[in-house]
Amino acid sequence: MQIKPIISALKHHKAGTLLIAMQVALTLAIVCNALFIIRQRIEHLSRPTGIEESQLLTIANHWVGKKEDDYSPAKVDVAALRQIPGVVDAYSTNAYPLIGNGWKSGVRKDPQAKDQVGVSAVYFVDDHALPTLGLKLVAGRNFRADEIGEMGQNGNPDAPIIIITKAFADKAFPDGSALGKPLYLGTRGGRPSIVIGVVERLESPSPEDEGAESQYTTLVPWRLNRDFSSFVVRTQPGQLDAVAKAAPAALSAVTRMRVIPDDGVQTFAEVREAAYKSDHGMVELMAAVCVVLLAITASGIVGLTSFWVGQRRKQIGVRRALGATKRDILSYFLTENLLISLLGVVVGTVLGIGLNLWMMAQFEMNRLTMNYVLTGVVALLLLGQAAVLAPALRASRVSPVEATRTV
């Protein structure tokens, strides 16, 4: 196949050629970036929390009126929850992974130091938290029942002992074990908290936290005695729905001076779905954009090639009369479309990289890897060849007599 005659023919159809080439370029620029965003979102919403999420139930609780001074909801309510048939364990807390909000504290190795080791999410728990969540201790031990304190309305997050995640331990003590080492939570000049245990992984409450910082979490042995609390309950297999129905009644039997919202009882699967609702929406939107753009590009190639075939029927007939085979005609149109697509993907590659650089500056996006650009190039070239195949086959079936007939 001679390339020069094809290029010469395309020069006589500059508008159509440039239209399809720019359509391919814009599609490539948008699709490769959209696929990159989809991959990032999927990685984000699929990251593990570090807990055994199946058979977990969460309960949101708000108090109304004035509680009795000697009433400890975190202790009495949890005891009631543990008595429900089908419950394996339960504990009270201020937050849990993916809840969307929680407490954070600056952490220092020196109480007077200006610089912090990092900012850690703080979970208030008791000795039942680790088995309830299914956390894996990689060093040290769990809290004991006699080490759990009470935190009222105006307490501080620092405590004599704490458990931290491995990611935070590696950050705070990169040269050795964190066990037995002091850390200072809260404001400067606080009291030391000795690390007694390290868990493998535990995500922060906010699903928006990124990278290693999303794993900077600290477990503090406090029972939370405030105007609000959350309960995390582990159930036996197959008992999740039954416990979800029984839990509000069990808590109301202890005291009715509380409000459990309509959506206050959720399985952890529902918590995860709600936390990543925007990510799922973004994935669906970007996927729809990709499908629509690819469909429009394919339709444009089919339409333009069909138009050119109609215009060139006499030219095709002459070539067939001079000995051109059906394969020659088919190859001509496939090669012609390939040249247009190559022009489009070259321009599209530049546009795609430029679009990514703009999004990096405006939205703190990560740098687009060339794998996505190359994947987009291959996909657009294959799509172009597939789209032009039907019109090219029709052109190859035109007979010399029909093509040269005058009307």
N, C-alpha and C positions, 0 to 999 in steps of 0.2 A: 504493500500500500504506500503510495506516494503522499508524503505529508504536505509538500508544497502546493499541489492543486487544492487540497482541503483548506489550507490557510488562505489561498487566493479566493476560494468561494466564500469563506467566512468574512472576508473584507467587504463583500457585497451585501452582507447582512450584519453590519456593525451594531445596530440598535439591539437586535435580538440576541446577538452573541454577548454583548456587554450586560444585557438584562439578566440573562441566565448566569453569567459569571458572577455578577454582584449578588444575585440571589444565593448562589452556592457559598460565596464569601461570607455574607451575613449569617447564613445558617450555620456555617462552621464556627464562626466567632462566638455565636450565642450558645450553640449546642455543647461545644467543648467546655465552656465555662459553666453551663447548667449541669453537665454531668459531674464536673468537679464539685459543685455545690451539693449535688445529690449525694455523692460519696462522703463528703464531710458530714452532712446531716445524718446519714445512716450510721456512720461511725460514732457520732455523738449520741444518738438515741439508743445505740446498741451497747454502749459501754457498760461493763458490769458495776454494780453498786458495792460488791463485796459481801452481800448478805444472801441468804437462801430465800428467794422471794416467794416461792410457792408456799401455799398454806399460811401466808401472813395476812393479818387483818389490822387495819388502823382505825382508831376511834378518836374523833375530835370532841373535846369537852370544854364548855364554858360555864362559869358559875354565875348565879343570880343571887342577889341579896347578900347578906353578911354571914359568913361561915363562922361557926363556933371556933374560938381560939385554939382549942385542943384537938380540932378535927384535922387529920392529915389525909387529904383525898388521895395523894399518891400512894399511900400505904393501905388504907381501908378499901379503896376502889379496886386496886390491883388484886387484893385478896379475894374480893367478890368475883372478879373476872376469872381468876384461876380455879374457882369452884364450878364454873360452867362445864357441863359434860362436853367432851370433845376438845377442850383447851389443853394444850401441852404446857404452855408457859406464857407469861405476860409481864410487862413492866410499864412504868409511866415515864414520860420524857417531855422535853420542851420541843423536840423536833426529831425527824428521821430522814433518811435519804429521799430526795426528790419531792419533799413536801413543799418546796418553793420559798420558804423563809426560815430563818433560824438565827442563832446567835453566833457571832464571831469574836475572837479575841486576839489581840497582838500577843506574841510569845517571845520572851527574851531568855537568854542563858545567864545574863547578868542583870540583877534587879535594877541597877542604876544605869544600864546601857541605854543609849539613845536609839541605836539601831535594833530592829527586831529580827529574830530568826525567820519569822513569817507570820502570816495571819491564819489562824486555825478556826474551823468550825467547832463549836462546843456542844456536845450532847450531854444532857443530865440523865444519868442512868442509875440502876441498882445492880445487884449481883446477878439478876436474871436476864440482863440485856444480851450478854454474849450468847447464851443458849437459845434465847428467843429469836435473835437475828441470824443465828448460825454463823457467827463470826469465827474466824480461824486465828487462834493465838499462835504466833510464830516465835515468841519469846516471853518469858515471865509468866504471870498468873492473872487470874480474874480477881475482881473485888470480893471481899468477904461480906457477909450480912452485917457484921458489927462495924464495918467501915463506911456504911452508907449514912450520910447526914441529911438534915432537912434544910431546904433553901426556901426562905419566905419571900416577901414582896421586895425587899431591898438587899438581897444577898449579893455577894461577889462571886464570880465564876472560879476563883482560885480554890484549890483544895489540897490537903496534905499529900494525896496520891492521885495519879492519873494513869490512863491507858491511852496510847497514841497509835497511829497507823505507821506501817513500815515506811511509807513515803515521807511522812513527817519526821520519823526517827532518822532516816538517811539525810534529810535536809538539816536537822538540828545537830546531828552527831555523825558527820560523814567519815570520821576516822575511827569509829569504834561503836560499841554497843551503847544503846540508850538506857538500858536497865540500871536503876539505882542513881541515875543522873537527875539533877534538879532542873526544872523549867519554871519560868515565872509568867503566869497568865494575867492579863488585865493591864492596869496602869503600872507605871514604874514604881518600884519600891514595894511591890507586893510580897507575899510570903512564897516560899518555894513549894513546888509540887513535884514529888518524886515519881519518876516513871517506874511503874511496877509491871507493865505488860505492853506488848506490841502486837497489834492485829495485822493480818496480811493486807487487808484493804477495807476501806469504808468511805463511801462518797459523802460529800458535803450535802446539806439540805437543798442547795440551789442547783438546778439542772443547767443553769447558765455558766457555772464555773467551768473553766477549761484547763486542760493539761494536768500537770502534777499537782497544782494547787487545789484541784477539786478533791484530792485525797488527803489534804492537810486537815485532819480531824482529831479531836481530843475527847475522850470519855471521862467525865467527872462524876464521882460518886455522890450525887445529891438526889434526894427526892424533891421534886418541884412542887411547892405548895403555894400556888399563885392563882390568879383569876382564870387561868386557862391551863390546860394540860392536854397531852395526847397520849393515847395508850396504843401499844403495839402488842398484838396477840398472835401466838403461833398455835395453829389448830392441828388436829389429827387429820390424816388424809381423808378427804370426802366430807369433812365436817365444817368446811368454811362457811357455807351458806347458813347452816343451822346455827353456828355460833354468831354470825352477823345478825341474825334475827333475835337471838337470846340476849346479846350483850347489853343493848339499851335498857331492857327490862331489868336485868340484874343490877345495873348501875342505879336506876331509878329506885330500886328497892332499898338501896343504901341510904339515899337521900334524893328528894325530888328537886332540890335547889340547884338545878343544873339545866343546861340547854345542850342537846346534841343535835346539830343541824341535820336537815334532811339528807344531805350528802356527807354527813359526818362519819358514817361507817362505810369504809371502802376496803376492798381487797387491794393488795399491793399492785396487782396487775392494773387495776383502775387508777391507782396513784401514778404508775409509770405512764399510762396512756395520757392522763391529764397533763403530766409534767412535760411530755414531749409532743403535745398536740400541735404546737406551732412548727416543730420540725417535720412531723408527718405532713402537715399542710404544705410546707415548703417543698418537700420531696414530690408530692403529688402535683403541685403547680409547675415545678421545673420539668417533671416528666411530661406533663401535658404540653408545655411549651415546645419541648423537643419533638414530640410526635406531630404537633401541628406544623412546625417549621419544616420538618422532613417531608410531610405530606404535601405542603404547598410547593416545596422545591421540586419534588418528584412530578407533581401535576404540571408545573411550569415547563419542565423538560419534555414531558409527554406532549403537551399542547404545542410548544414551539416546533418540536421535531415533526409532529403530524402536519403542521402548517407548511413546513419546508418540504416535506414529502409531496404534499399536494401541489406545491409550486414547481417542483422539479420532475414531475411525471414525464415530460417530454425528454428531459436530460437523462433520466434513468432509462427510458426506452432506447435512446440513442446508444447508450453504453451497453445495454443488453444486446442490441443489434450488432454492435462491434465485437461481441464475444464475452462481455462481462458476465460472470456467473452470479447466481443468487448469493453465494458466499461473499463475492466481491462487493456487492451492493450493501449487504449486511455489515461487512467490515468497514465500509466507508462511513456509514452513519455512526457506528460505535466509536470509530477513531475520532470523528469530528466532535462527538459529544465528550470524549475523553480529553481532548485538547481544551475545550471550553471549561470543563470541570477542573483541569489542572490549573488554568488561569485563576479560577475561582478560589481553589484551596490555597494557592500561594498568597493571594490577597487576604483570604480569610485567616490564615495563620498569623499574619501581621496584625490584623484587626483583633483576633482573639487574645493575643499577648497584650496588646494595648488596652483592651477592655479589662483584662485581669489586673494590670498595673493600676488602672484608674480605681477599680474596686478595692485594691489593697490600700490605696491612699484614702479613700472615702469611708470604707466600711471595715477596715482592718482584716481583710481577707488574706488567706494564705496564698503563696505564690503558686500559680498554675504549673503543674509538671508537664513535660513534653509528651508523656505517655497519653494524656488526654487529647492533646493536639493531634498526635499521630493516629490515635484511634478515630478521631473525628474525620481526619483526612481520608483514611481507608473507607470509613462508613459512607462518606459523601461520594467518593469515586465509585464504590459498588452500587450505591443507590442510583447514581446517574446512569450507569451502564444498564441497570435493571429497568429504569424508567424509559430509556430510549429503545429497549429491545423490541417492544411491541410495534411501534411505528417503523422501526428498521426492518422488521420481518414483513410488514405490509409492503414496504418499498421493494424488498427483494422478490416479492411475488408478482410485481407488475410485469406484464408481458410486453415484448417489443411492439407488437401490433397495436395493442390498446394504448400504449404510451405515445405512439407517434400519430395516432388518429387525430385528425383535425375536427373541430366542432363548428 
